[in-house]
């Protein structure tokens, strides 16, 4: 068991031009952030600038038999952190990411398996992050996460993620 204050080793960068393997990343995520193993993440895929997780509801139930807000908020925050981490990896950066700000709005109960998507809040956000990384070696990006049960939007979250400078 890792002690508080002891960082988990970063996952090595993929070879230039290669994409991250979803299974490898999710396995590493479960080791780096132990809570991730308990969140019911079943699958991950990326399409363009959108990262999506498919999740099981069973490990995230509340006393009413619907999705527990704390679990859903944690998933949204972790998905944004994962989006930023994977974006950095695709662009050859080994950096730490921290959540600077997060907020959620719960719109409908989560009653079954669901999907959670994450994308930049604005179309030009990735380009601005790339510029800041090149100029200062650090940056921030605003992301939006949406949780869907079928066609029903159940949660919308916004997060601001900071990329720390190299040490």
Order of alpha helices (4+ residues) and beta strands (2+ residues): alpha-beta-beta-alpha-beta-beta-alpha-beta-beta
